[in-house]
Structures are given as C-alpha cells and as structure tokens.
Amino acid sequence: MTENVTRLSPAACDLGKQAAGVPRDTRSGGQAMRVLVTEDDEILASTVAAGLRREGMAVDVALDGAAALERLAVNRYDVLVLDRDLPGVHGDDVCRALAAGRSETRVLMLTAARSVRERVEGLGLGADDYLPKPFDFAELVARIRALGRRAAAPLPASLEHGDLSLDPARRVAVRAGRRLPLTTKELAVLECLLAADGRPVPAEELLERVWDEAADPFTSTVKTTIRRLRAKLGDPPVIQTVRESGYRIGGP
C-alpha cells in the first residue's frame, strides 16, 4: 500500500491514516455533491474516495474508462476525477465522450505528465481543470468543490425556513439559536430539502444526491435518515411527507 500511496504528496499520504479512522484536524465546507473517481490504481482510488467521503461527498469509484462511461450513463455526477492514462478506454476518450454528449459533469483530469503542452491538450479535450501528480489532497478537495459550485446552481450563503438555518459552506445547521448535532448525511439531506424551496423531493432523488451507488434503493436508508433528522430538528416539525411525492420543507 505504501508503494502506491507515496505517489501522492506527504499530506495526501495521510489519507491512509484517515481512511483507517485516525481523526483529522479540519474539514472543508461546501455543497453536498456526488463525485466519480476514475483511477486504475485500486489502492489509490479507494484511498482518495475514502478521503472525499470524509469531506461529506458521495463517491463512486471506476477502475477503467469503460466502467466510468457505464456509471456516467446511469448516474448524475457533479464532478468526475479522471486519471488520464487509463487502460482500455483512455481518459482522453472518456473526456471526449462527455464533451460530445454535452454532459453537465465537470471534469478534473489527473496525470503524472507535468508539461504545459500536455495540460493544454487535456483542457482542449473538454476537461474543466487539470491537476498533476503528485498532488496535495487539500488542493484536490478545493478543486473538486470549485468545480462542484460551477456544476450546480449557486446556493445562497444561508438556507433558511422559519427559525431553521443551514450554512452550506460551513456545514452548520442551527434552529432557534441552537446548533444541531447532525451527521454528514443528515446535513446533506437537510440541504437538499431546504434548497428545493418547498418542492417535494422524492426519496430516489435524495438517494442519488446524498449516497453513492453502494446504497441499496430498496432499503429504508432515506426513511431512517429522515426520521433521525426530524428528531434532531425538534418541534414544531418542519419536514413534511408528501404522499407519493417525497419530503419537503415549506411549500403550500
């Protein structure tokens, strides 16, 4: 494992400790987003995905270009972290396919190549940003969040309903002046409901936006999270169940 992970910078190598449960000092804030990490080095891909999940992102992993295209065809991703030098379907071809299909997914291309010419080539294929290896994990997170903001409609500085407010950047929810002890998933669900501005949000949409493809659509994951969120939000209740439509905060 050490041999593969040391391709990153020392800061990024700390991801191995983070994935094993060693606490980190800080966490970046930002909108909830879904990310696809495509990297043929399985250990590196898993390590990066674990770190991004700790940042509150829903993350899927593809180990080659063909698998990436399959996932992109069925799931909506805010950002694709794409290793350029993939086996089989090359990263360049994945990028071309997204550009040809006018995909709204933003592409952050990774490569060990460091020349300006190769970076220009990658951007010319349709990539939105370019990050050479080795890279610092904090920079990777910052670039993903920046691309995620471009992929989604901008959120206001604070999402509010009555005495309930959520700061999407700081990932802090407050009700009646009291900070709420919400988990990462609960914060993401609350953000989706508040951002919908009274529109009922189907459970399927919440599952897609907040969880990754490992989540079983036939489980009670969403229902359980909504129940816990309601309990933490307290009275009077703010989350409504709309029959055959989903959940909402506010609205008629």
N, C-alpha and C positions, 0 to 999 in steps of 0.2 A: 504493500500500500504506500509506503514511504517513497518508493522509487517513482511512482506515478504522480503523487500529490506534490512532490517537490518541484514539479514543472511550474507550479504557481509561486507567487512571492511568499516570503515568510508569513506575512499577515494572512494570506489565503490558506496557507498550510494549517493555520489554527482551526480551520473548518473541521478537520478530523476530530479535534477535541470537542468542538461544538456539537457535531453530529453524535458524539458519544455521550453528550449530556453535560459537558463542562459549561458553566454559565458564562455568558458574555457580559461585558460591561455596559454596552449600549446597543440600542436597536433603532434603525432608521424608521421614520414615519412615512406614510404615503397611502395612496388609494389601494383598495383591495384589487388585486389583478391576478390573471391566470397566465402562466408562463410555460412554454415548451422549451426544455433544454435538449439540444441535439448534439451529442458528442460521442464518438466511437470508443473512447476510453471509459469503460463502465465504472471503474472506481472514481475517476474524476467527475463523471456525470452525476453519480449518486451523491458524492460529497458536495458538489455545488448545489444540487437540488435540495439536499438536507439544509444547507445554509440559507437558501432562499425561503424555504418553508418556515424557518425560524424567524424570518423577516415578515411573516404573515402572508406570503404569496401561496397560491395554489399552483403546484408544479407537476408537470408530467415530464417523462424522460423518453427520448428516442435515441437509439444507438447507431442509426444509419439514416441516410437520406430517404429511402423508401418508406421506412417506418414513420419518419417525420411527415411526409406528404399524406400518409394514411390518416394520421391524427389531425392534421390541419384540415382535412376534408370533412371531418365529422365534429370537430370541436372548435370553438371560437377562442382564440388566444389573443391577449393584448400584445405580448412580446414573444418572439422566437429568438432564443440564444442559439446561434448556429455556428458550429465549427465548420470552417470552410473545407478542410481536407477530409471529407467523409468517404468511406468505402462505398462501392456500388453507385448509387445516385449521389453525385458530387454536391457539395454545399452550394456551388455556383448554380447548379441546375434547380435545386430547391428554391433558391432566391429568384431565379428566372420564372419559375412556375408561379410563385406568389405574385410577382410583378405582372405577369400576363393575366392572371385572374383578378387583378385589381383588389387583392386582399387588403383588409384594413390592419392586419397583423404587422406590427413593427419588427424589423429585423436587426438584431445586434450580432454582427459577424465576428467570430473569433478565429485567429490564425497565429501560427508561430512565425509567419512571414512578417518582417518589420519594414520593408521598403515602402517608400511613398507610392511608387508605381503600383504595387500590389494592393495597397489600401485604396487607391483611386479606382482600380479595377473592381474591387469588391463593392464600393459605393455605386459604381456605374451599373452594376448588375441589379440594383434596386435595394441594397442594404441601406438602412437608415443610420446606422452607426457602426463603428469599427473599433475593436479592442484587441491589441496584440498580446500574445502570450510571451512571458508570464505576466499575469495581471494581479492587481490587488483586489481582494474580494469586496472591500468597501467601495471601490470605484465601479466594479461590476454592478453592485446593487444600485448605486447612484445613477448609472447609465440606464439600467432597466427601468427604474422609476421615472426618469426623464422621458423615456420612450413611451411608457405607460400613460403618462399625462397627455402625450400627443395623440395616443390611440383612442383615448376616451374623452367624452365631453368633460370640460373642466368643472370641478366641484367648487362650491363656494368655500370660503375659509371656515365656515361653520354650518353644519346641517342642523336645523332646529325644528322642533314641534312642541309648542307649549313650553313647559319647564325642562324639556329634554333637549340636550345639545350634544353634538359629536364633532370633534375637531379631526378631520380626515388625515391631516398631516402629522399630528402628534399622537393619533390613535387614542384619544382620551374622550370618554363619554361621561357626561355629568347630568344629573337630574336633581332639580330643586337644590342646587348648590353642592350636591354630594357626588364625589367621583365614584363611578360604578366599577366594581371589580370584574370586568368582562374578559373572557378569553379571546384569543386571536380570532377564532371562528365566530364567536358571538359579536365581536366588533364588526367583522366583515358583513354578517347578516344584517346588523343594525344599519350599517352604512348603505347597503343595497335598498333597504326599506325606506330610509329617510330620503335617499337620492331619487327614489321613484316618485316622490312628491304626491302621495295619495293614490297612485296606481297600484292595483293588486299585483303582487309579484308571485308568479307560480313557484311551487316547490322545485320544479325542474330547473327553473332559471337560477334559483338560489344554489342548487346543487352544482350547476355548471359554473357559476361565477365564484363560488367560495371553496368548493372542494375540487380535487383532481380526479382523474379518470379511475383511480383505485376505489372511489366511493361507489357503493352498490346503489343504483337508483331505486331498488325495491326495498331498501331498508328504511327505518324510521329516523335516519340521521337528521334530516331537516326538522322533522316534528319534535324530536328530542331537544335540538338546539333552540328552537323557538320556545319550548316550554321552559327551559333554563333561563333564557333571555327574559321572558315575561316575569319570572320570579325575581330576577335581579333588578328589573326596572321598577317593580313595586306597583303600588296603587296610586291613582286610578289606572287601570290597564290602558296601554296605548297601542298594542298590536292587535289588530282585528283579523279574524279568519273570515275570508270571503268564500262562500261555498262555490266549489268548482273553479275558483279563480286564483286562490293562493292567500297571501298575507299582505296586509298594508298598514301603514301608519298615516293617519289623517284621511282626507278624502271625504266624500259625501256621507 
